[in-house]
Amino acid sequence: MTIRVLIVDDHAVVRQGLKMFLSLDSELEIVGEAVDGKQAVALARELQPDVVLMDLLMPVMDGVTAISILRREVPETEIVALTSVLEDNAVIGAIRAGAIGYLLKDTESDELIRAIKAAANGQVQLSPKAAARLMREVRTSESFEALTERETEVLRLLARGLSNKQIAQALVIGEKTVKTHVSNILSKLNVSSRTQAALYAARMGLVSALGEEMR
């Protein structure tokens, strides 16, 4: 199945470079390009891409604001922040807004392609440096103890980068059941994304450092 990708970056040379090497993979289709967050939102509504590669620092509308809008309006689309910025507020802002991944622009091309494919399957993708910064912001809470044993199992596998389908196969349960467990986990932990839930899992020691788990 072809993964439909929308590229968002205010620099033409970056968009062209991304389009050039991503197009070499037969499983990826570049369906559009946007120069800022406002255009990204409009195109995503129209094109319904599987994955959006989102720069963060852009004119008119920044990436974090665009991510927040897209999570509400195009919930089936996964968003990967692809940026040169590694400031705490940018990393935390993008993940809180609902990005499933956070990668730096110095990421190797083959690693980026793997991350896009993984994100399309609902798998969390964080660069090790971004994961380290996010970990410092995670506060464990009593709500973690409210998880059932099965929910804890699901959370552990989610944090290891498995998709719902892979979790279902690993636990020999239905994919719909996994979705229900994930929804309950997010509700109990009071977080809005799989990425934030994965960070809780790492903080609680259910998995090792997230940046390493997701390689």
Secondary structure by P-SEA (a helix, b strand, c coil): cbbbbbbbcccaaaaaaaaaaaacccccccccccccaaaaaaaaaaccccccccccccccccaaaaaaaaaaccccbbbbbbcccccaaaaaaaaaacccccccccccaaaaaaaaaaaaabbbbbcaaaaaaaaaacccccccccccaaaaaaaaaaaacccaaaaaaaacccaaaaaaaaaaaaaaaccccaaaaaaaaaaaccccccccccc
